[in-house]
Amino acid sequence: MKQLETSLLVLLLLVLNCIAGYRWTIINKKYSSKPDSAVCNTSECIAAADQLIKSMDLSVDPCEDFFQFACGGWIEKHPIPDTKSTWTQFDVLTEEVDLLLKNILQEDLNVEDAEPINSARNMYRACMDAERRESVGLTPLTDLLATFGGWPMTQRQWNEEDFNWKDVSATVRKFYGVTLLINVYNSLDSEDTEHSSIYVDHGSLALPRSVLVEPQENGMILAGYVELISGSARAVRDHLQSGVSDEEISRQVKDLVKFEIDLAGITTREEDRRNNSRMYNPFNLLELQEWTDFVGVKSSQAQIGWFKYVRDVYSFANVSVSYEERVIVVETEYLKKLVALLESTEPRTLANYIHWRIVDELGSETTQQMIDLAFEFDRLIYGTSRPEPRWKDCTGKINNLVGFAVGAKYVEKSFDDDAKTEAMRMISNLKAAFKKLVDESSWMDADTKIIAGEKVDAMREFVAYPDWIRNTTALENYYHGLEVDAGDHFRNIRNAAAFSSVEEFKTLRNKTDRTKWLIHPSIVDAFYQTEYNSITFPAGILQRPYFAKGRIEATNYGGIGGVIGHEITHGFDDQGRQSDKDGNTVQWWTEETLQNYLTRAQCFIDEYSNRTIASGTHLNGVNAQGENIADNGGIREAFLAYGYYVAVNGEEARLPGLEQYTAEQIFFISYANVWCGSDTKEGLENQIVTDPHSPSYFRANIPISNSEDFHRHFNCPVGSAMNPAERCVLW
């Protein structure tokens, strides 16, 4: 009997396998042709095929959900780590880069290395020295607070006369890069990018604006925020041994949070900060003083002395300003509303808020207790269950603070210069592809097409790393004046941030250097800078899975090619299109073409806004429109550029194990593979309200579903999920 059952079971499995094989034979025939094409069996192609095969889920119909088809296997094999709220291909590569940087920073000091590289190692050692941080305790933080009169809610006696929020705001802006209530910064003048100007904008908030302006909808987050502030205040109180009661701290925390809610209410939504002209409001300092000194302001707290404030900030870099200094105000009405809010706010509440923001920014640079308090709140916001290891936090900090020093050693040890050469060749093809799409656009007039082409030609390219970082003298000159203490982490944070502030402020009087690198190489990302009209692809991203030499180019054009196209398209998204080839805000569109553009851009706004995540929350199609336009343009340009490569080099071979897919189909699989990833539900909600990028699922599926090239090569039926009857196309 047992033998019969076994025989029947074997027979059943054979039948099921036959059915499954027949099913996938039919599907593969649907999506492919030329199954007998040549196969690339180089080690690089084998590695590329293996990576894609492991990422795919062949049980999914690519015409119904291409993201799951290309990434289902990857998601199953890459669960979100306990320390993360999102886990994507970008995150995996960043982890690999961080491990390399950790090894570099852990190396012994080497007299043959440039001094800044050894300084970075000393900064890392100080950051990792938990024993010293605990022995010093909160003293560096409380000493800083004491210079501003002390945090009121943590002490028995507080003198209102010892606190001036303008002085505190200017000081922490200079020494720590923290923007409180107002943000004064240096940037290229967006209407004359040959020079820089001083900009004035609203400051930062501790929580996302959307959380603060809807407190009833975000009760759990705000309750956690209250506990974070209260716990931090109790820790400072205990360190000072001031004896302030928990009840008194709680009472003052409520007033503090109410103030920040009111402050968030007078800031401008990100959705409304996409019009460059609206946010360009030049004043001289005397005019700005008149603007904010309107009738009804009586208290000194509400009177902002603009000349003193700006002079204080810029004197830090030995740059003098006068009462006639021209500044550009980004949000004019915010300043008037801020003055009115300050007029009605108790000085103690304002002082509590300002001191809290300093503690929030710098507390994690002190004791484990403060680090743990911050993590408990992060757990609520992001859904993480464990904090990042200390080495990861320290590596990221040092890389951000002295990135060219760290990057110099990273490039020396880990970067293949062939990738730089190949990336530059691909950029040339991508630029040509974008210009062709412009030329073929039926909705643009001839004059506007010419100007668009000129902007593409003028776009500067920064690839991998600046050559000067290989020169010891140049690297030491770049970091000249930066002091590092191998035993004092808190001081190093201050010194490095202050060094960056001086470097920023001192360029105010300089003519624009369009050859200057703004991004360090040891980072996994890519950038478009509007005022410079430049694209940057650091060394960190020019590697697998986005790029590798020796494999078929379909994988590279689908990978890094899509990223390159994305950044090029940013020059022509809803914000980039407002600037000319030199980065100046100029209306270079004819009225009819502009209206055609806006109609097509609205298609993307509507398309993404109609998509929801599992909780039912809609994507923010307005705030994310620039990134969405760039994603959709990027894939079209990359595929067209790949066609240029094939036209010169001939049709490519297929990948081993994936012979059923043409090289063109592999392009789209590789493109989707870039976005493989998943999120915690908390992380996903947070991304929608704080991040201008759409979640990974939509970054893959929507641009592919809008691609006529995809439809041609995968033959998806009209009306299927990946071939909707109505599609959005701009670039």
SEDRENVO-857986 format. One line per 2 residues: their letters; for each residue y, z, x of C-alpha. Coordinates in steps of 0.001 Angstrom, whole numbers, plus 500000, padded with zeros to 6 digits. Last residue first. Layout:
a) Y Z X  ...
***
This chain:
wl) 563403 478330 510286  564070 479138 506640
vc) 560859 478837 504645  559721 480992 501730
re) 556661 479947 499742  555847 479322 496085
ap) 552342 478249 495037  550812 480928 497211
nm) 548445 479895 500006  547136 483096 501598
as) 546411 484841 498305  544905 481708 496783
gv) 547143 479703 494467  546773 476480 496392
pc) 543338 476384 497983  543106 477399 501656
nf) 542453 474390 503856  542485 476457 507069
hr) 544238 473923 509299  546735 472460 506837
hf) 547449 475769 505149  548138 477402 508493
de) 550534 474639 509488  552382 475002 506159
sn) 553103 478587 507139  554330 480891 504360
si) 550920 482598 504044  550899 483123 507823
pi) 554379 484679 507766  553272 486973 504894
na) 549886 488018 506230  550604 489207 509759
rf) 553890 491091 509463  552694 492280 506046
ys) 549682 494141 507398  551685 495415 510378
ps) 554262 497285 508310  557716 495654 508000
hp) 560197 496160 510817  563646 497606 510047
dt) 562201 501112 510533  563487 504284 508862
vi) 562604 504190 505150  559553 501907 505341
qn) 558335 503488 508553  558408 506991 507073
el) 556189 505959 504181  553737 504353 506615
ge) 553715 507390 508881  552990 509698 505969
kt) 550120 507493 504741  548722 507404 508259
ds) 548932 503955 509756  546761 501017 510794
gc) 546786 498269 513384  546151 494633 514215
wv) 549530 492895 514469  548885 490831 517614
na) 545503 489865 516144  547317 487978 513393
ys) 548745 485592 515966  545421 485287 517763
if) 543666 484342 514502  546446 481843 513851
fi) 546099 480194 517261  542297 480326 516980
qe) 542647 478061 513941  544534 475551 516057
at) 541890 475816 518789  539300 474894 516180
yq) 537001 477557 514791  533219 477175 514398
el) 532850 477527 518164  533795 481199 517932
gp) 530954 482593 520027  532374 480823 523056
lr) 535992 479718 522478  536746 476095 521733
ae) 538097 473511 524147  541692 472373 524028
eg) 543027 469012 522913  545096 467261 525571
nv) 547466 468474 528249  550776 466864 527320
av) 550402 466603 523540  548445 469864 523524
yy) 551358 471757 525092  553826 470216 522666
gy) 551550 471214 519779  551634 474779 521084
al) 555405 474598 520770  555021 473639 517102
fa) 552689 476589 516551  555057 478963 518311
er) 558074 477705 516403  556395 478184 513024
ig) 555115 481645 513976  558515 482797 515214
gn) 560449 481597 512206  558426 483775 509850
da) 558540 486806 512122  562264 486370 512841
in) 563105 486086 509131  561080 489252 508547
eg) 562829 491102 511368  566264 490188 510038
qa) 565254 490855 506427  563988 494373 507088
nv) 566973 496222 505604  567142 493941 502599
gn) 563420 493596 501893  562838 497336 501959
lh) 559126 497451 501169  558232 498948 497799
tg) 556562 502344 497497  553507 502249 495209
sa) 551590 504837 497229  549204 502144 498486
it) 551995 500007 499968  554132 497645 497929
rn) 555305 494031 498115  558051 492777 495799
sy) 560761 493638 498311  559039 491363 500836
ed) 559265 488227 498719  562678 489069 497278
if) 564360 489530 500653  562510 486504 502014
cq) 563740 484267 499184  567217 485715 499667
ar) 567220 484225 503175  566628 480788 501654
tl) 569566 481158 499283  571746 482577 502074
yn) 570991 479591 504300  571822 477068 501584
ql) 575090 478912 500982  575843 478740 504703
te) 575078 475022 504775  577550 474397 501953
et) 580275 476522 503538  580000 474922 506960
ww) 578598 477343 509499  580358 478405 512700
qv) 581911 481567 511231  582443 483455 514469
tn) 581399 486874 515732  581201 486230 519469
gd) 577790 486273 521141  578587 483467 523567
kd) 576494 480904 521671  578105 481909 518381
sq) 577583 484997 516234  577060 485493 512468
rg) 573641 483796 512631  572354 486816 514561
qd) 572908 489111 511582  571008 487246 508850
df) 568593 485781 511404  569643 482969 513731
gh) 569715 484622 517158  566796 486703 515933
ti) 564873 483408 515829  564647 483361 519622
eh) 563158 486866 519552  560461 485947 517014
gi) 559635 482716 518833  558953 484701 521998
vg) 556751 487138 520072  554836 484297 518417
gi) 554315 482725 521827  553112 486069 523229
gg) 550054 485913 520982  549462 482689 519044
yn) 550883 480720 521953  548713 482690 524366
ta) 545515 482378 522309  546061 478653 521736
ei) 546606 478331 525481  542899 478569 526189
rg) 542134 481288 528718  542951 481132 532422
ka) 546188 483133 532344  546567 486056 529981
fy) 549084 486803 527231  549445 488866 524114
pr) 546135 490768 524340  546490 491036 527267
ql) 549569 490852 529480  553278 489998 529394
ig) 554264 493004 527272  554868 495465 530113
ap) 556617 492902 532313  559629 492933 530010
ft) 560422 489988 527708  564173 489775 527145
is) 566163 487299 525039  569904 486778 525389
ny) 572861 485875 523209  574825 488525 525126
et) 576543 489911 522023  573340 489561 519978
qy) 570820 491062 522369  567271 489896 521484
fa) 564406 492081 522639  560722 492375 523509
dv) 558393 495375 523721  555773 497071 525879
is) 557910 498832 528492  557750 499005 532277
ph) 560354 496276 532900  563635 498114 532223
il) 566005 496642 529632  569720 495847 530120
wk) 569356 493357 532959  572734 492010 534050
tr) 573188 488240 534356  575791 488104 531603
dt) 578162 490346 533545  581066 490906 531190
kn) 584434 491487 532826  584939 495112 533693
rl) 587499 497492 532176  585067 499329 529899
tk) 582178 499131 532387  582834 502711 533520
fe) 581767 504138 530165  578166 502910 530250
ev) 577340 503841 533850  578990 507221 533288
ss) 576870 507800 530183  573669 506809 532020
fa) 574401 509303 534799  575086 511996 532181
aa) 571663 511348 530636  570002 511571 534062
nr) 571867 514716 535038  571281 516513 531731
in) 567562 515738 531627  567297 516723 535289
rf) 568985 520053 534573  566447 520895 531895
hd) 563577 519928 534207  564621 522175 537083
ga) 562198 522474 540009  562184 518999 541560
dv) 565962 518822 541156  567338 515299 540786
el) 570886 514077 541438  571905 510569 540368
gh) 574904 509447 542440  573487 506131 543610
yy) 570858 504941 541129  571724 501230 541352
ne) 572499 501497 545067  569023 502878 545719
la) 567433 499981 543828  569563 497431 545707
tt) 568682 498992 549067  564958 499048 548312
nr) 564841 495415 547152  561974 494770 544723
iw) 564248 495970 541908  566603 493076 542728
dp) 564302 490452 541223  564992 491690 537709
ya) 561754 492171 535745  559318 490398 533412
vf) 561543 487639 531949  565235 487768 531087
er) 566235 484520 529391  569777 483560 528438
ma) 570434 481656 525199  572916 478877 525938
dv) 570488 476100 524973  569660 477870 521701
ke) 573355 478285 520899  574026 474629 521651
ga) 571286 473626 519225  572859 475742 516489
ii) 576220 474107 517182  574722 470632 516800
kt) 572881 471577 513621  576106 472896 512100
da) 577765 469516 512652  574846 467572 511155
dm) 574576 469530 507904  571725 471944 507319
ws) 569464 472057 504216  567119 469229 505222
se) 566070 470996 508404  564410 468513 510768
dv) 566973 468959 513534  566781 472738 513214
lk) 562991 472683 513387  563288 470475 516481
kf) 565712 472927 518077  563260 475758 517448
aa) 560456 473778 519066  562542 473006 522147
kl) 563298 476715 522500  559604 477522 522151
ns) 558662 474963 524804  561190 476392 527281
im) 560038 479914 526456  556452 478841 527222
rm) 557455 477649 530686  559282 480938 531304
ae) 556188 482857 530189  554014 480879 532605
tk) 556225 481698 535584  556403 485398 534685
ad) 552661 485586 534062  552031 484059 537501
dd) 553876 487085 538891  550890 489296 538099
fs) 552115 492824 537462  550241 496013 538285
ke) 551181 497643 541551  554529 496162 542555
vy) 555667 495716 538943  554832 499346 538137
ka) 556562 500542 541316  559805 498811 540384
gv) 559382 499848 536749  559533 503549 537610
af) 562830 503022 539419  564100 500583 536788
gv) 563125 502963 534003  565007 506015 535210
ln) 565662 507868 531925  563292 505979 529627
ni) 560409 505972 532110  561021 509635 532872
kg) 560886 510584 529195  557828 508470 528424
tc) 555891 509878 531367  556864 513427 530404
dk) 555681 513045 526803  552441 511434 527893
wr) 551790 514064 530550  552380 516829 527994
pe) 549589 515634 525737  550863 514333 522389
pr) 550713 516884 519595  547688 517142 517287
st) 547235 516581 513542  549641 513720 512921
gy) 550716 512988 509351  554091 511577 510363
il) 556694 513708 508594  554658 516877 507974
rd) 552989 516830 511376  556392 516135 512929
fe) 557602 519411 511406  554779 521364 513000
fa) 555407 519454 516216  559008 520636 516469
ld) 557951 524272 516139  555215 523751 518739
im) 557679 522337 521280  559991 525285 520698
qq) 557155 527755 521318  555999 525752 524323
tt) 559330 526497 525957  562258 524317 527069
es) 562801 520552 526900  561595 520603 523287
gl) 564707 522560 522351  567047 519847 523597
ed) 567765 517574 520623  567055 520082 517849
vi) 568896 522830 519709  571946 520587 520095
rw) 571737 519634 516415  571489 523310 515489
hi) 574650 524100 517439  576620 521471 515508
yn) 575212 522629 512163  575861 526309 512786
al) 579400 525527 513931  580050 523547 510750
tr) 578683 526362 508599  580732 528956 510489
pe) 583895 526876 510101  583444 526757 506299
ts) 583583 523181 505036  586228 521802 502648
el) 588538 520244 505239  585550 518995 507208
la) 584397 517022 504165  587863 515501 503693
vl) 588014 514508 507373  584545 512994 507123
kk) 585523 511019 504016  588455 509519 505879
ly) 586267 508672 508873  583520 507228 506686
et) 586028 504903 505054  586647 503137 508351
ev) 583022 502478 509282  582786 500442 512504
vi) 586151 501346 514028  587091 499196 517003
vr) 589326 500818 519585  592475 499546 521297
ee) 594170 501975 523667  597861 502309 522787
ys) 597794 506104 523111  596559 505554 526645
vs) 593140 505521 528311  592018 506328 531849
vn) 588544 505577 533179  587328 508080 535767
af) 583789 507973 534298  584058 511402 532644
sy) 587687 510517 531939  586186 508272 529270
vd) 584944 511045 526975  587959 513332 527315
rv) 590395 510462 526851  588569 509439 523671
yk) 588775 512960 522217  592335 513646 523359
fw) 593609 510358 521958  591695 510818 518720
gi) 592904 514301 517892  590728 514802 514820
qa) 592363 517045 512255  589776 518510 509895
qs) 589122 521652 511958  592841 522084 512510
sk) 593123 522755 508792  595763 521074 506629
vg) 594553 517674 505545  596030 516952 502133
vf) 598002 513840 503000  596225 511505 505427
dt) 595736 512254 509098  592682 509965 509404
we) 594482 506613 509343  597557 507930 511159
ql) 595398 508990 514087  593689 505598 514066
el) 597081 503927 514276  597996 506058 517295
ln) 594636 505322 518918  595026 501571 518546
fp) 593090 500128 515677  590549 497291 515375
ny) 588228 497093 512369  585006 495149 512972
mr) 582350 496529 510612  583157 494165 507767
sn) 583035 491222 510158  579573 492069 511435
nr) 577989 492279 507978  574552 493929 508241
rd) 575527 497564 507769  575062 497741 503995
ee) 571256 497880 504128  571593 500593 506775
rt) 573228 502761 504126  576720 504001 505035
ti) 577481 507638 505784  579320 509802 503251
ga) 576150 511120 501589  574550 511966 504908
ld) 577361 514461 505541  576828 516091 502142
ie) 573121 516496 502891  574039 517805 506346
fk) 576360 520378 504769  573679 521487 502305
vl) 571303 521918 505228  573745 524194 507054
dk) 574498 526281 503955  570777 526849 503404
vq) 570328 527726 507087  573026 530384 506750
rs) 571130 532280 504078  567834 531964 505950
ie) 569375 533393 509144  570740 536375 507224
ed) 567344 537005 505642  565574 536821 509001
sv) 567862 539591 510227  570120 539299 513288
gs) 568869 541705 515987  570705 540051 518876
ql) 567801 540147 521325  569143 536927 522847
hd) 565616 535526 523217  564729 536901 519791
rv) 567760 535234 518244  566919 531915 519925
ar) 563356 532049 518576  564619 533093 515127
as) 567023 530156 515118  564233 527729 515997
gs) 562033 529129 513225  564874 528869 510722
il) 565712 525302 511688  562070 524206 511522
ev) 561502 526160 508298  564458 524449 506632
yg) 563109 521086 507783  559706 521864 506303
al) 561364 522640 502971  563346 519422 503318
im) 560158 517426 503825  558468 519027 500808
gn) 561504 518561 498564  561923 514872 499280
eq) 562580 513403 495832  564926 516226 494836
pe) 566768 515922 498177  567619 512224 497684
vl) 570585 511724 500022  568871 513669 502815
vs) 565604 511751 502791  567286 508333 502690
rp) 569535 509309 505596  566541 509932 507824
la) 566681 513434 509280  568653 514896 512207
ls) 571622 512663 511501  573511 510540 514018
gh) 577232 510008 514384  579558 507751 512435
dv) 581166 504951 514388  583951 504437 516914
yi) 583758 501543 519380  585582 501229 522695
ss) 585831 497647 523879  584113 495433 526420
he) 585158 492012 527720  583902 488437 527804
td) 582371 489206 524424  585630 488638 522589
es) 584988 489025 518845  581950 491301 519304
dl) 583730 493325 521964  580916 494154 524349
sn) 580006 497797 523981  581206 501277 524944
yv) 580646 504297 522763  582329 506909 520605
ni) 580012 508332 517960  581337 510756 515375
ll) 579725 513634 513489  577552 514556 516513
tv) 576314 511832 518866  573918 513044 521595
gy) 574018 511166 524918  573287 514385 526818
fk) 576195 514948 529204  578907 512748 527793
rv) 578052 512893 524083  577262 516608 524420
ta) 580765 517216 525760  582621 515041 523255
sv) 580901 516704 520290  581495 520195 521682
dk) 585187 519546 522300  585610 518049 518825
wn) 583662 520921 517234  586039 523549 518560
fd) 584498 527026 518662  585822 530106 520454
ee) 588422 530789 517742  585679 531252 515145
nw) 584431 534281 517033  580809 535178 516412
qr) 579411 538699 516615  575892 539572 515559
qt) 574222 536499 517026  571663 533875 515997
mp) 573429 532491 512906  576593 531768 514872
wg) 575046 529625 517648  577158 530508 520688
gf) 580837 530032 521509  580528 526515 522883
ta) 579702 527610 526453  577214 530028 524891
ll) 575195 527117 523472  574611 525812 527000
dt) 573557 529252 528238  571237 529486 525210
lp) 569541 526231 526192  569157 526978 529906
tl) 567973 530534 529037  565317 529511 526525
gv) 562411 530387 528786  562902 530308 532536
se) 559392 531694 533061  557997 529396 530376
rr) 559555 526298 531915  558361 527385 535353
ea) 554763 527728 534210  554884 524465 532271
dm) 555720 522422 535363  555051 518966 533903
ca) 558725 518084 533455  559553 519311 536955
ry) 556757 517212 538419  557890 514164 536452
mn) 561462 514531 537670  560175 514802 541232
ra) 558164 511606 540768  561248 509833 539395
sn) 563204 511019 542437  560473 509535 544646
ip) 561005 506178 542948  564792 506618 543202
ea) 564495 507124 546994  562846 503755 547595
de) 559233 504027 548733  558213 504127 552401
vn) 558951 507853 552581  556227 508440 549984
ld) 556227 511418 547661  552692 512108 546516
eq) 551440 510154 543531  551621 511714 540063
li) 554434 509416 538964  552470 506277 539812
nk) 549318 507560 538106  551324 508469 535003
ll) 552903 505016 535037  549461 503414 534992
ld) 548416 505678 532125  551627 504817 530291
ve) 550879 501102 530629  547444 501563 529069
et) 548868 503692 526256  551552 501060 525632
lv) 548786 498466 525371  547000 500531 522729
df) 550264 501201 520900  551221 497527 520751
qt) 547744 496652 519484  548352 499168 516737
wt) 547842 502841 515953  550295 504584 513644
sk) 550930 508246 512880  549582 509289 516254
td) 548352 512453 517979  545094 512657 516027
pi) 544255 509132 517151  544194 506451 514434
ph) 540718 504948 514308  540204 501935 516566
ke) 536761 500408 516006  537164 500020 512232
iw) 540712 498753 512614  539649 496195 515227
gg) 536790 494968 513053  539088 494419 510100
ca) 541731 492689 512225  541388 488910 511843
fq) 539730 488823 508402  541623 491936 507279
ff) 544930 490309 508248  543869 486974 506736
de) 543309 488416 503295  542272 485947 500595
cp) 542141 482621 502414  540542 484292 505434
dv) 537552 485282 503244  536367 488651 504521
sl) 532769 489248 505679  533751 487848 509056
dm) 535683 490974 509979  537440 490217 513244
sk) 538567 492456 516111  535298 492446 518059
il) 535217 488662 517822  538816 488410 519048
qd) 538237 490565 522143  534963 488823 522969
aa) 536589 485425 522649  539399 486391 525017
ai) 536939 487844 527550  534745 484730 527387
ce) 537829 482566 527775  538905 484504 530870
st) 535416 484420 532378  535403 480639 531958
nc) 533070 479267 529291  535500 477050 527385
va) 533462 475147 524800  533590 471384 524264
sd) 533521 470229 520649  530187 470092 518759
pk) 531491 471950 515705  534019 469122 515230
ss) 535627 470437 512031  536506 473859 510731
yk) 537640 475939 507768  535331 474726 504980
kn) 532413 474117 507320  532686 477742 508422
ii) 532575 478899 504807  529466 476830 504011
tw) 527674 477964 507161  528783 481493 506335
ry) 527057 481404 502954  523932 479730 504375
ga) 523626 482447 507013  524076 485163 504402
ic) 521471 483579 502126  519050 483167 505015
nl) 519630 486752 506107  519011 487979 502564
vl) 515735 485993 502361  514578 487347 505713
ll) 515457 490899 504663  513447 490496 501443
lv) 510411 489182 503335  510570 492142 505742
ll) 510737 494547 502805  507815 492833 501064
st) 505730 493090 504218  506589 496785 504615
el) 505679 497514 501004  502374 495694 501442
qk) 501582 497713 504599  502363 500969 502807
m) 500000 500000 500000
***
